[in-house]
Each structure stands twice: as structure tokens, then as C-alpha cells.
Amino acid sequence: MNEKPRRSKPTQNRRPPAAPVRKPAAPSSGKRVTLPRALSKLGFCSRTQAEDLIRAGQVSVNGRTVTDTEAWIDLDTAKLAVDGREVAAEAPVYLMLNKPRGLVTTRHDPEGRPTVFDCLKGHDHTHLSPVGRLDKASEGLLLFTNDTQFANALLDPETHVPKTYHVQIDTLVDDEMLKVMTKGIEKDGETLKARRAIKLREGEKNSWLEIELDEGKNRHIRRMLEVLDIGTLRLIRVAIGDLVLGDLDKGAVRALSEAELDGLRVQSAAAPKR
């Protein structure tokens, strides 16, 4: 029995299989960072400001202008310059301020209001940034540093470094109010919760509370109290972790001690992840 020869399928319309798309290899660990991150880590400016400088052609690496904001460099070997002036790591600075009421936590305010940087006159605060924020009506402990790694560790929501506030409210407090605060309150799709809330003292018509947070949402305490129809008369941050405001005068600034720095570093590194 003769078999019919098999016909081969036409190949002219066949398409070769697509080559797999390869993503660029991740940079090796160590001091390899993006150029905006490098300028930020060196304390020269923020990452957003660095991106603007890079796009404008004002930044060079090893003598060559770089305009790519995603370029990777090695902090140990690369020589960076902005407008021809070398950028070197600055000595780290860590300051604490007793913020007065009425100041906004920004370097430049478009409305011309006084800012927290007005309190830093006499200090070289060109490359300093506040660690977190206190709104205009709030007072108390506010940190400044040019060490972005230190700041990010304290602000990271995963580290849960507690912040403690003394809050004067426009009513007398009862145990049920305090329980609700620690249980959590829903507001605008968020759960606002105090890690701890206790009564410090009370007068005829108002009370002072101590409220501890392990996260920092926008106007966290004020919004939480608003849900309970409680007005906030004063709000003072008195501690970050074990670092306390103490008797620092209103509007005064001082450097953190090595012991205080070590304590904050330990707390931000050892805080339990949830």
C-alpha cells in the first residue's frame, strides 16, 4: 500500500515566537542609588528638587552632565556636582524645636505666613527638613535633620515609633470616650485610633488628655475627636518615642544628644512590625 506524501505546512506566514522581555537587572546592593536619591542622601536637596536640577542639566557625574532622573550611581565612587560645584556629604545635623502655635511646617509658604524655619535662624538650615509635620494650630516637639535615612526610619508606618500628645478638650472626659478612642473611629474611610488615651486632669468645663499614637495620619487627633463632637483647644506633642520635649522654651531649638539619637535609632529599628 502506497502512502501519500505528507504536505508540509506553508511557512511564509509563520511568525517566530516573541522573545521574552527582559527587565533591566536590579542594581547590586550597597551604595548604588538613583541620582535624585544620591543628592537627597548627601543632604543637598530633596528628591523632587534633585529631579528638577537633573532635568535642567545642572547635575554632573564624574564630569559628565546627566539629565536622566533614573540614572544609577555608586555613592562610594561617583563625584557629583551641581552647577560645577562638588556635592559632598554634609555632617549630619539633628535638631529639636518646641514649635509655637501659629507656625506652618514648611520652608516657604505661598500665603506669606510665618514658618517653623523662622525659629532656626542662627542655624544653617539650608538642607534641613522637618521630620513629619505639626499643623499650624499644634505645638510642641518637632525634629529637623539632613539625615534622610534617620528621618524615614522614624516616619515609616511599619516601625510604629509612638508619638505622645497632651490635648486640651472643650468638655469633661469619661471612660467611655477613652475606650472609643483606643478601639478606633471611622472617619472619611479611615480608622483613626489611639494607642493609648488617659485623662491627665480636668477643670469645670474642660479636660487635659494624654494621647499616644503609633501612626500619624493627617490631623489624626483633631479628626478623631470631631467624630465624638469634642473640640480641641490645644494640642502639644510632648514626646517621640523616649525623646521628650522637657523644659525647652517655646520657639527654642537645641541639638539632640548622642544618647537621644541612639535611643531613637534603636526604637525605629526594633519597633515591632504588624
N, C-alpha and C positions, 0 to 999 in steps of 0.2 A: 504494500500500500504506500503510494507516494504522498508524502506530506507537503502541504502548500507552504511555500516560503513565507516566513513572518515579515510583515511590513514594519519597518522602523517608523516611529512617530516623527513627524517633522520637527526639526529643532530650531527653525529660524525664528519662531515666535516665543521660544522659551526665554525666560529671564533668569539670570543667575541669582541664587539666593542672596538676600541683602546681608552685607557684612554687619556683624554686631557693632552697635555704637559703644565706643569705649569712652568712659568718662575720664577726665584728667586725673591722674594719680594724686591722692591727697598728699600734702607736704609732710615731710618727716617731722617727728616730734622734736621739741627743743625750742630754739629761739626763732623758728620760722613763723612769720605772721604776715598778714596783708600790710601794705604800705600805710593805709589810714590807721590801722591798729598800731603800727610801729610808732607813728607820730604821737598817737594818744598815750601809748605806754611810756614814751620818753617824756611825757608831761608837756609837750609843745602846744597841743590844742586838742579839741575834741575830735572824734572820728568824722563827724559831719563837717567840721571846719577843714579837716585834713582833706576830705574828698573834694571840697571846693578848690583848695590850693593846688591839688594834683591836676584837676581838670584844667585849671588856668595855666598850667605849665610852669608853676613856681617851685616844684619839688624835683630834686635830682637825687639819683642813687649812684654812688661811685662815679660822680662827674657827668652822668648822662641824665637828661631830663626824662621823667616818666610821667605819662598822662593817664595811665591805666590804673583805675582805683582798685582793681582786683589783683594787682601785681603782688607777688610774694617776695619777701626779702628775709635775710638772716640778720637778726639784730646783733649777733656777735661779730659779723664781718662787714656788713654794709655801712658805708659812710653816707649819711643823709644830709641834705642841705635844703634850705628854703630861701629863695632869692639869693643864692650864693653863700649864705651863712650856714655854717655847720650846725647841725642839731645834735646835741649830746644829752645824755641822761642827766636830769637835774637831781640834786639831793632831795630825797623825799621830805615832804612837809606835812604835818598833821596838826591841825588847829581845832579848838573848840570855842564856840561862841555862845553866849547867853543872848539869844535873839530877842530883841524887844518887839512888842506888838506894833503892828503898822508897817513893817518892812516886808517887801516881797522877796521871795527866794529866787532871784535871777540876777544875772550880771547887768543887763541893760533892759530897762522897762520902757516899752513904747509910749506909755502914758506919763512917763517922767516921774513916777513915784519913787521914793527912797527905797534902796535895796539893801540886802544883807551885806553887800560888798562895801557899803559906806562905813561899816564897822571895822573893816580890815585895813583902813588907811594906816600907813606906817608899816604894813606887811607887804611883801612882794606877792601879790595875789594874781599875777598875770595868768598863770597856768593852774591856779587852784579852782576846784569845783566843789559845790556843796554835796555832801553825801545824803541823798534824799532831799526831802522838802518839808518845810513848815509853812502853812498858808499865812496870808497877811495878818489874820487876827490871832494867830497862835504864837506862843512864846517858848523860850527855853533852849535846850541843848541842840545845837546844830554843828556838825563836823564839816571841815574843809580839808581837802588833800589834793595832791597832784599824783598820788599813787592809785591808778585806776583799778589795779588788781585788788588792793585793800578795800576800796570803795565797793566794788562789785561783790566781794565776798559778804560784806555787811548788808547789801541790798538784795542779795539773791533770796527769793522767796523760799528756796529749798533749805536754807540754813536756819531760818526762824530765830534769828537773834532778837530777843524781846526788847521792845521799847516801852518805857513806863511814863505815864502822864498823870498829872494832877489836874482834875477837872472840876470847876465850879458850875453847878447847875441851878436852874431857877425854881427848884421845888425840893421838897423833902423826899429822901430816898427811902425805899423799903426793900426788904429781902427779895420780894418777887421781881422787882425791877432788875436787881443784880443777877438773879438767876436767868432771866430772859437774855441779858447781855452776854452771859457766858455760854448760853445754849445756842445763840445765833439768831439773827434777824434778817429776813429777806427784804431787800431794797433795790429796786431797779435791776432785777435779775441777778443780784449778787447776795452772797451770805456775808453779813457783817457780824463779826464775833469777837468778843474779848477773851483773851486767855485767862484773865483774872480781873475781877471787879470787886472792890471793897469800899465801904464808907470810911472816910477819914474823920470827918466831923460835920456838924450841921448847926445852923442857926435857926431863927424863927421861920424864915421863908426859903432858905436855900441850903445846899449841901456841897461838901467837897468830897470827890471820889478819887480813888487811885485805880486807874485802868491800865492794864498791861496788854499790849498787842504783840503777836508774833508774825504779823504781816502788816503791810502799810498801803491800804487802798486809799484812793482819793477821798479826802475829808471823812475818813473812816469813822471816827468817834462822833463827829457832829451829825453825820447822816444816821448813824445808829440811834442816837438819842432823839433825833427828829421823828423817827418812827414811833417812839414812845411818847411823843408830844412833850419832849423835855428840851428846854432851851439851854444852850451852852453860854455861860457868862465869861469864863476864862478857861484856857486850855494851855497847859505848860508841860513841855516834855522835860522830865527830870532825870532820865537815865536811858542809856543804850547799853544793853547787856549789863555788865557790872560797872560801867563807866557812869558816874553820877555828876550832875551839874554842880552840886555842892554850893558854896557861897560865892561863886563867880558873879561879879556885879553885872547888872543889866547893860548890855551893849559891849561888855568887855570880852577880850579874846586872850587865850593862852595856848601854849603848845602842850600836847599830850606828853606824858612821861613815858619812858620805856616800859615801865611796869603796866601802865594803862594800855599801851599798844599791844604788848604781849597778851594781855588778858582778852582784848577784842579779837586778836588773831586766833587764839585758842578757841574762843566761843564760836567764831564763824566757821572754823574748821571742824569742830567737834559737835556742833548742833545736830540733833537727830534729824534725819531725812524722813519725810512722811509719804 
